[in-house]
Amino acid sequence: MTQISITSQQCVECFDALWSNAFERAPFDAICTLLRVTGIQDAGWDPLEESEEAFKDYNWFLSAESEELSDKSQWRMGLLMYCQACEMSAIHLMLANLLRIHLGQPYHLNPLGSLGRPDKKRMFKWYPPSAKVKWRKLRDMASEADIPDLVGLIDNVYNDAVRNAFSHSDYIIAPAHFRWTEGGLPSQLALEQVNNLIANAFAFFGRFMAVREHWLQIAGQMRRYHRWPNHEVFEILAAEGKLNGFRVHFSNGNSARFQRSAAGVDHVNLVIQGDGTINFMVGLQNALQPRYVVDGQEVVFGENNSVDSF
């Protein structure tokens, strides 16, 4: 559906509800989704950071004026931004994990990875899932989780024919239509509808990132320590008022940590399990005791200090 316009407010309300409900259902998994918990990663290896910088550059070109630019330049730049936004794996993964939480499933490092396929002729060759396959799965998950607002947004944002035609350079921008020929009979879409599709995508992806940023701030200002049922202490790590990691303290004096910063991604005693979920390396099990320990020191949490149940 390319004729229906979605608003930034619709996107904000949908995404804010997704995060809010995720924190109510499974706060730890929601925090992992916010942080995009992954394996150890050096600085300069985060595609999401690169995409955010790229969109700033694209916006400059989108507003540029020059006699050397053709009348089609803004269409081409808008479609380039549309295709890159639709292909952003980081957003696919965050949406998939938010929906997993609503479906009662734990955080997963690569929740859409199983949609890929092997090469039948080469034993160790694996093809990751296409954007079309991932967006179909996200829509199915949103439908299963009974979130019709998100289903509607996806229906009015992702158009595989437009994405495929532009990505494969199989398109013509005519005076009133966007045309393509690959994959069957020649087809076309009115430029008015293409413009609406691009505007919908800008609203969707722009508000998703803005709402995520807001929830990073909310989480960064939560109480620092949270008691877990088996005498673990969950600690919020923040920088400049925003969540950037966590620590889990165990009663035997051991701890686990995940932190994302400008220097990259670091974690200690965080175990990536074979099924893609995460766990912790607790240490000596027989040294665990019915007490709360932070940085190796036993602490007593009263009702009035900055600690609550999580």
JOMODA-V612613 format. One record per helix or strand of 2 or more residues. SS is the DSSP state (helix for helix, strand for strand). FROM is the first residue (numbers start at 1). TO is the last residue. Records with the same first field share a line. If there is no record, write none. Layout:
SS: FROM-TO, FROM-TO
This chain:
helix: 8-25, 27-35, 47-62, 73-86, 89-102, 113-115, 131-144, 148-155, 160-167, 191-220, 285-287
strand: 41-42, 117-118, 126-127, 172-173, 177-180, 187-190, 225-227, 233-239, 242-249, 255-261, 264-268, 270-272, 278-280, 293-294, 297-298, 307-309
